[in-house]
Amino acid sequence: MNKFNEDICLEQTYDVIVGKETLHTLMEGSRGVHLLFDPTYPLAEMDIEIFNILIDHFINTEEYEKCQKLIDLKKVLFS
C-alpha cells in the first residue's frame, strides 16, 4: 500500500486535468492514485478551488508553464 504524498497527489491531479494521464494509466503505475477530484465527473463540474490549489502549488514550485495551462483551462471551463 502506498502512503499518501501531497506532491504526487497534486502532480497526478494536474496530469489528469490537462490530459497528460488518465485514471486508467495512473492505476497501472506503482505510485497509487491520489486525486483532488472525482475523475468520473466532467471537468466542468469540478470545484474551481481545485484549480486555485494547483495554481498556488505550481507557483510555489516555480512551474509557471503548468500554472499557465491551468489558468487557460480554468478560463475556458468557468467563464
VMD Tcl script that builds the backbone (N, CA, C; Angstrom):
set m [mol new atoms 237]
animate dup $m
set s [atomselect $m all]
$s set {name element resname resid chain x y z} {
  {N N MET 1 A 0.847 -1.187 0.000}
  {CA C MET 1 A 0.000 0.000 0.000}
  {C C MET 1 A 0.886 1.242 0.000}
  {N N ASN 2 A 0.560 2.195 -0.865}
  {CA C ASN 2 A 1.329 3.429 -0.959}
  {C C ASN 2 A 0.825 4.447 0.046}
  {N N LYS 3 A 1.772 5.124 0.689}
  {CA C LYS 3 A 1.411 6.198 1.608}
  {C C LYS 3 A 1.017 7.432 0.803}
  {N N PHE 4 A 0.158 8.255 1.399}
  {CA C PHE 4 A -0.255 9.489 0.733}
  {C C PHE 4 A 0.921 10.446 0.646}
  {N N ASN 5 A 1.112 11.018 -0.520}
  {CA C ASN 5 A 2.149 12.012 -0.754}
  {C C ASN 5 A 1.476 13.196 -1.444}
  {N N GLU 6 A 1.473 14.333 -0.787}
  {CA C GLU 6 A 0.779 15.514 -1.313}
  {C C GLU 6 A 1.297 15.929 -2.680}
  {N N ASP 7 A 2.611 15.915 -2.866}
  {CA C ASP 7 A 3.175 16.325 -4.153}
  {C C ASP 7 A 2.724 15.394 -5.279}
  {N N ILE 8 A 2.708 14.093 -5.003}
  {CA C ILE 8 A 2.237 13.139 -6.019}
  {C C ILE 8 A 0.766 13.378 -6.319}
  {N N CYS 9 A -0.025 13.635 -5.296}
  {CA C CYS 9 A -1.447 13.910 -5.482}
  {C C CYS 9 A -1.653 15.120 -6.391}
  {N N LEU 10 A -0.919 16.189 -6.123}
  {CA C LEU 10 A -1.073 17.404 -6.925}
  {C C LEU 10 A -0.588 17.182 -8.356}
  {N N GLU 11 A 0.510 16.465 -8.522}
  {CA C GLU 11 A 1.009 16.159 -9.865}
  {C C GLU 11 A 0.024 15.286 -10.642}
  {N N GLN 12 A -0.488 14.254 -9.983}
  {CA C GLN 12 A -1.441 13.375 -10.661}
  {C C GLN 12 A -2.722 14.125 -11.017}
  {N N THR 13 A -3.189 14.966 -10.124}
  {CA C THR 13 A -4.384 15.756 -10.407}
  {C C THR 13 A -4.152 16.641 -11.621}
  {N N TYR 14 A -3.008 17.309 -11.659}
  {CA C TYR 14 A -2.657 18.147 -12.808}
  {C C TYR 14 A -2.618 17.306 -14.091}
  {N N ASP 15 A -1.926 16.173 -14.030}
  {CA C ASP 15 A -1.773 15.334 -15.226}
  {C C ASP 15 A -3.116 14.888 -15.790}
  {N N VAL 16 A -4.063 14.559 -14.928}
  {CA C VAL 16 A -5.381 14.135 -15.392}
  {C C VAL 16 A -6.158 15.324 -15.947}
  {N N ILE 17 A -6.103 16.450 -15.261}
  {CA C ILE 17 A -6.854 17.630 -15.714}
  {C C ILE 17 A -6.402 18.082 -17.101}
  {N N VAL 18 A -5.102 18.095 -17.345}
  {CA C VAL 18 A -4.616 18.585 -18.645}
  {C C VAL 18 A -4.550 17.482 -19.697}
  {N N GLY 19 A -4.933 16.258 -19.342}
  {CA C GLY 19 A -4.991 15.176 -20.313}
  {C C GLY 19 A -3.679 14.449 -20.545}
  {N N LYS 20 A -2.699 14.687 -19.708}
  {CA C LYS 20 A -1.411 14.007 -19.834}
  {C C LYS 20 A -1.514 12.543 -19.390}
  {N N GLU 21 A -2.391 12.267 -18.438}
  {CA C GLU 21 A -2.629 10.916 -17.924}
  {C C GLU 21 A -4.134 10.681 -17.856}
  {N N THR 22 A -4.501 9.416 -17.744}
  {CA C THR 22 A -5.889 9.052 -17.496}
  {C C THR 22 A -5.936 8.300 -16.178}
  {N N LEU 23 A -7.121 8.128 -15.657}
  {CA C LEU 23 A -7.270 7.350 -14.435}
  {C C LEU 23 A -6.720 5.945 -14.662}
  {N N HIS 24 A -6.991 5.394 -15.820}
  {CA C HIS 24 A -6.529 4.041 -16.149}
  {C C HIS 24 A -4.998 3.954 -16.136}
  {N N THR 25 A -4.319 4.892 -16.773}
  {CA C THR 25 A -2.854 4.829 -16.813}
  {C C THR 25 A -2.255 5.038 -15.419}
  {N N LEU 26 A -2.881 5.880 -14.608}
  {CA C LEU 26 A -2.392 6.065 -13.243}
  {C C LEU 26 A -2.547 4.786 -12.432}
  {N N MET 27 A -3.646 4.087 -12.650}
  {CA C MET 27 A -3.895 2.849 -11.909}
  {C C MET 27 A -2.882 1.760 -12.271}
  {N N GLU 28 A -2.337 1.844 -13.462}
  {CA C GLU 28 A -1.325 0.876 -13.886}
  {C C GLU 28 A 0.036 1.148 -13.256}
  {N N GLY 29 A 0.242 2.361 -12.759}
  {CA C GLY 29 A 1.525 2.741 -12.181}
  {C C GLY 29 A 1.725 2.189 -10.779}
  {N N SER 30 A 2.910 2.387 -10.264}
  {CA C SER 30 A 3.264 1.840 -8.951}
  {C C SER 30 A 3.083 2.839 -7.814}
  {N N ARG 31 A 2.694 4.083 -8.125}
  {CA C ARG 31 A 2.584 5.104 -7.077}
  {C C ARG 31 A 1.197 5.181 -6.455}
  {N N GLY 32 A 0.252 4.419 -6.947}
  {CA C GLY 32 A -1.118 4.545 -6.464}
  {C C GLY 32 A -1.783 5.733 -7.128}
  {N N VAL 33 A -3.043 5.941 -6.829}
  {CA C VAL 33 A -3.793 7.050 -7.424}
  {C C VAL 33 A -4.319 7.936 -6.306}
  {N N HIS 34 A -3.944 9.192 -6.365}
  {CA C HIS 34 A -4.401 10.183 -5.394}
  {C C HIS 34 A -4.788 11.436 -6.167}
  {N N LEU 35 A -6.074 11.756 -6.173}
  {CA C LEU 35 A -6.560 12.926 -6.904}
  {C C LEU 35 A -7.356 13.829 -5.974}
  {N N LEU 36 A -7.398 15.108 -6.322}
  {CA C LEU 36 A -8.184 16.073 -5.559}
  {C C LEU 36 A -9.638 16.126 -5.997}
  {N N PHE 37 A -10.011 15.337 -6.991}
  {CA C PHE 37 A -11.375 15.384 -7.506}
  {C C PHE 37 A -11.802 13.987 -7.939}
  {N N ASP 38 A -13.067 13.829 -8.145}
  {CA C ASP 38 A -13.620 12.562 -8.625}
  {C C ASP 38 A -13.526 12.562 -10.149}
  {N N PRO 39 A -12.666 11.731 -10.717}
  {CA C PRO 39 A -12.459 11.755 -12.170}
  {C C PRO 39 A -13.612 11.191 -12.986}
  {N N THR 40 A -14.640 10.693 -12.319}
  {CA C THR 40 A -15.785 10.178 -13.066}
  {C C THR 40 A -16.762 11.293 -13.447}
  {N N TYR 41 A -16.566 12.496 -12.919}
  {CA C TYR 41 A -17.399 13.643 -13.259}
  {C C TYR 41 A -16.678 14.520 -14.270}
  {N N PRO 42 A -17.418 15.236 -15.109}
  {CA C PRO 42 A -16.795 16.128 -16.092}
  {C C PRO 42 A -16.002 17.253 -15.408}
  {N N LEU 43 A -14.941 17.704 -16.079}
  {CA C LEU 43 A -14.132 18.787 -15.525}
  {C C LEU 43 A -14.958 20.035 -15.240}
  {N N ALA 44 A -15.949 20.297 -16.066}
  {CA C ALA 44 A -16.774 21.491 -15.884}
  {C C ALA 44 A -17.559 21.461 -14.573}
  {N N GLU 45 A -17.723 20.286 -13.987}
  {CA C GLU 45 A -18.428 20.173 -12.704}
  {C C GLU 45 A -17.469 20.203 -11.515}
  {N N MET 46 A -16.181 20.306 -11.795}
  {CA C MET 46 A -15.182 20.330 -10.751}
  {C C MET 46 A -15.247 21.663 -9.992}
  {N N ASP 47 A -14.934 21.607 -8.725}
  {CA C ASP 47 A -14.868 22.818 -7.905}
  {C C ASP 47 A -13.702 23.673 -8.394}
  {N N ILE 48 A -13.960 24.927 -8.675}
  {CA C ILE 48 A -12.924 25.831 -9.172}
  {C C ILE 48 A -11.761 25.950 -8.186}
  {N N GLU 49 A -12.028 25.686 -6.921}
  {CA C GLU 49 A -10.979 25.779 -5.897}
  {C C GLU 49 A -9.847 24.784 -6.156}
  {N N ILE 50 A -10.137 23.675 -6.786}
  {CA C ILE 50 A -9.082 22.708 -7.115}
  {C C ILE 50 A -8.064 23.345 -8.054}
  {N N PHE 51 A -8.541 24.111 -9.012}
  {CA C PHE 51 A -7.626 24.829 -9.904}
  {C C PHE 51 A -6.787 25.815 -9.113}
  {N N ASN 52 A -7.405 26.528 -8.183}
  {CA C ASN 52 A -6.678 27.506 -7.381}
  {C C ASN 52 A -5.603 26.844 -6.524}
  {N N ILE 53 A -5.907 25.699 -5.948}
  {CA C ILE 53 A -4.930 24.951 -5.145}
  {C C ILE 53 A -3.746 24.537 -6.020}
  {N N LEU 54 A -4.042 24.007 -7.192}
  {CA C LEU 54 A -2.970 23.583 -8.094}
  {C C LEU 54 A -2.127 24.757 -8.566}
  {N N ILE 55 A -2.766 25.843 -8.925}
  {CA C ILE 55 A -2.028 27.029 -9.378}
  {C C ILE 55 A -1.118 27.535 -8.267}
  {N N ASP 56 A -1.617 27.628 -7.045}
  {CA C ASP 56 A -0.784 28.062 -5.917}
  {C C ASP 56 A 0.411 27.129 -5.716}
  {N N HIS 57 A 0.152 25.827 -5.813}
  {CA C HIS 57 A 1.237 24.847 -5.644}
  {C C HIS 57 A 2.313 25.050 -6.701}
  {N N PHE 58 A 1.902 25.189 -7.948}
  {CA C PHE 58 A 2.890 25.303 -9.019}
  {C C PHE 58 A 3.558 26.678 -9.046}
  {N N ILE 59 A 2.939 27.684 -8.483}
  {CA C ILE 59 A 3.634 28.964 -8.278}
  {C C ILE 59 A 4.752 28.762 -7.260}
  {N N ASN 60 A 4.435 28.066 -6.171}
  {CA C ASN 60 A 5.432 27.819 -5.125}
  {C C ASN 60 A 6.598 26.973 -5.616}
  {N N THR 61 A 6.329 26.052 -6.550}
  {CA C THR 61 A 7.409 25.214 -7.084}
  {C C THR 61 A 8.014 25.824 -8.353}
  {N N GLU 62 A 7.571 27.026 -8.694}
  {CA C GLU 62 A 8.064 27.790 -9.848}
  {C C GLU 62 A 7.903 27.040 -11.170}
  {N N GLU 63 A 6.772 26.333 -11.297}
  {CA C GLU 63 A 6.443 25.633 -12.543}
  {C C GLU 63 A 5.375 26.456 -13.271}
  {N N TYR 64 A 5.840 27.557 -13.846}
  {CA C TYR 64 A 4.927 28.557 -14.389}
  {C C TYR 64 A 4.191 28.103 -15.649}
  {N N GLU 65 A 4.778 27.206 -16.417}
  {CA C GLU 65 A 4.081 26.694 -17.602}
  {C C GLU 65 A 2.839 25.908 -17.187}
  {N N LYS 66 A 2.958 25.146 -16.098}
  {CA C LYS 66 A 1.805 24.410 -15.584}
  {C C LYS 66 A 0.745 25.385 -15.093}
  {N N CYS 67 A 1.180 26.449 -14.437}
  {CA C CYS 67 A 0.230 27.471 -13.964}
  {C C CYS 67 A -0.547 28.057 -15.134}
  {N N GLN 68 A 0.164 28.369 -16.206}
  {CA C GLN 68 A -0.496 28.980 -17.360}
  {C C GLN 68 A -1.504 28.038 -17.991}
  {N N LYS 69 A -1.154 26.757 -18.101}
  {CA C LYS 69 A -2.106 25.779 -18.651}
  {C C LYS 69 A -3.359 25.711 -17.791}
  {N N LEU 70 A -3.177 25.713 -16.483}
  {CA C LEU 70 A -4.323 25.657 -15.576}
  {C C LEU 70 A -5.169 26.920 -15.669}
  {N N ILE 71 A -4.538 28.062 -15.735}
  {CA C ILE 71 A -5.263 29.333 -15.850}
  {C C ILE 71 A -6.066 29.357 -17.143}
  {N N ASP 72 A -5.448 28.922 -18.239}
  {CA C ASP 72 A -6.154 28.899 -19.537}
  {C C ASP 72 A -7.350 27.949 -19.490}
  {N N LEU 73 A -7.162 26.784 -18.945}
  {CA C LEU 73 A -8.254 25.801 -18.846}
  {C C LEU 73 A -9.344 26.299 -17.921}
  {N N LYS 74 A -8.960 26.926 -16.832}
  {CA C LYS 74 A -9.925 27.478 -15.873}
  {C C LYS 74 A -10.806 28.528 -16.546}
  {N N LYS 75 A -10.207 29.370 -17.386}
  {CA C LYS 75 A -10.974 30.395 -18.111}
  {C C LYS 75 A -12.000 29.745 -19.037}
  {N N VAL 76 A -11.580 28.686 -19.727}
  {CA C VAL 76 A -12.474 28.007 -20.665}
  {C C VAL 76 A -13.642 27.341 -19.917}
  {N N LEU 77 A -13.330 26.681 -18.809}
  {CA C LEU 77 A -14.346 25.927 -18.103}
  {C C LEU 77 A -15.293 26.771 -17.266}
  {N N PHE 78 A -14.806 27.870 -16.714}
  {CA C PHE 78 A -15.582 28.599 -15.723}
  {C C PHE 78 A -15.956 30.023 -16.109}
  {N N SER 79 A -15.761 30.404 -17.370}
  {CA C SER 79 A -16.174 31.763 -17.744}
  {C C SER 79 A -17.436 31.751 -18.559}
}
mol reanalyze $m
mol bondsrecalc $m
mol representation Tube
mol addrep $m
